[in-house]
Amino acid sequence: MSLYIPVIFVSVLYISISYFINQDNAKFLLSGYNTMSEEKRKKFDIKNYLIFFKRFFKQQAVYSFFVFQLSFMIFEKQNTILIWSAFLIISPIYFIIKSQKFHKK
């Protein structure tokens, strides 16, 4: 049971991130966006980015739990932790690559 505590914590954290970030507070909370000049912010499609951002983190919460649960049923505990950790490391890389399309030129 103690193995589920960090998994549930991370899932709740991802869901919280998806619900609490909005267009009003993005200027303060989104890394990279908060350091942009006003000129660069006008070139950035924040509205559609936040739709993508929220959807990604909601899916990340669900998928990370399912990846953990499935690997827990199939593999040993150590392998389960490695698979779950790999998922948590690889998915932000996917997020960064996909989010590049929101920069207007």
C-alpha positions as CSV (number, residue, x, y, z in Angstrom):
1,M,0.0,0.0,0.0
2,S,2.8,2.4,0.7
3,L,3.9,2.2,-2.9
4,Y,0.6,3.8,-3.9
5,I,1.1,6.9,-1.8
6,P,3.5,8.7,-4.2
7,V,1.5,7.5,-7.2
8,I,-1.7,9.0,-5.9
9,F,0.1,12.1,-4.8
10,V,1.5,12.7,-8.2
11,S,-1.8,12.0,-9.9
12,V,-3.6,14.5,-7.5
13,L,-0.8,17.0,-8.2
14,Y,-1.2,16.7,-11.9
15,I,-5.0,17.1,-11.7
16,S,-4.5,20.2,-9.4
17,I,-2.2,21.7,-11.9
18,S,-4.7,21.2,-14.7
19,Y,-7.5,22.9,-12.7
20,F,-5.6,25.8,-11.1
21,I,-3.7,27.2,-14.0
22,N,-5.7,29.6,-16.1
23,Q,-5.2,32.6,-18.4
24,D,-5.3,35.1,-15.5
25,N,-2.6,33.5,-13.5
26,A,-0.5,32.0,-16.3
27,K,1.6,35.1,-16.4
28,F,2.8,34.3,-12.9
29,L,2.8,30.5,-12.8
30,L,3.8,29.1,-16.2
31,S,7.6,28.8,-16.5
32,G,8.9,30.4,-19.6
33,Y,5.7,32.4,-20.1
34,N,6.3,34.4,-17.0
35,T,9.7,35.5,-18.2
36,M,8.6,36.5,-21.7
37,S,8.4,40.1,-22.7
38,E,5.0,41.6,-23.4
39,E,5.9,41.5,-27.1
40,K,6.6,37.8,-27.0
41,R,3.5,37.1,-25.0
42,K,1.4,38.6,-27.8
43,K,3.0,36.2,-30.2
44,F,2.2,33.2,-28.0
45,D,-1.2,31.5,-28.4
46,I,-1.9,31.2,-24.6
47,K,-5.6,30.3,-25.0
48,N,-5.0,27.2,-27.1
49,Y,-1.8,26.4,-25.2
50,L,-3.8,26.3,-21.9
51,I,-6.4,23.9,-23.5
52,F,-3.5,21.6,-24.5
53,F,-1.8,22.1,-21.2
54,K,-4.9,21.2,-19.1
55,R,-5.8,18.2,-21.3
56,F,-2.2,16.9,-21.1
57,F,-2.0,17.1,-17.3
58,K,-5.4,15.5,-16.8
59,Q,-4.4,12.7,-19.1
60,Q,-1.0,12.5,-17.4
61,A,-2.7,12.0,-14.0
62,V,-4.9,9.1,-15.3
63,Y,-2.2,7.5,-17.6
64,S,0.5,7.6,-14.9
65,F,-1.8,5.8,-12.5
66,F,-2.8,3.2,-15.1
67,V,0.8,2.6,-16.1
68,F,1.7,2.1,-12.5
69,Q,-1.2,-0.2,-11.9
70,L,-0.7,-2.3,-15.0
71,S,3.0,-2.7,-14.4
72,F,2.4,-3.5,-10.7
73,M,0.2,-6.4,-11.8
74,I,2.7,-7.7,-14.3
75,F,6.2,-7.0,-12.8
76,E,8.1,-6.9,-9.5
77,K,8.0,-3.7,-7.4
78,Q,11.4,-2.5,-8.5
79,N,10.5,-2.8,-12.2
80,T,7.2,-1.2,-11.6
81,I,8.9,1.9,-10.0
82,L,11.3,2.0,-13.0
83,I,8.6,1.8,-15.6
84,W,6.5,4.5,-13.8
85,S,9.5,6.7,-13.4
86,A,10.4,6.3,-17.1
87,F,6.8,7.3,-18.0
88,L,7.0,10.4,-15.8
89,I,10.3,11.4,-17.4
90,I,9.4,10.7,-21.1
91,S,5.9,12.3,-21.1
92,P,7.2,15.8,-20.3
93,I,9.6,15.5,-23.3
94,Y,6.6,14.8,-25.5
95,F,4.8,17.7,-23.9
96,I,7.7,20.1,-24.7
97,I,7.9,19.0,-28.3
98,K,4.2,19.3,-28.9
99,S,3.9,22.6,-27.2
100,Q,6.3,24.3,-29.6
101,K,3.4,24.8,-32.1
102,F,1.9,27.5,-29.9
103,H,4.7,30.0,-30.7
104,K,3.4,32.3,-33.4
105,K,6.1,33.6,-35.8
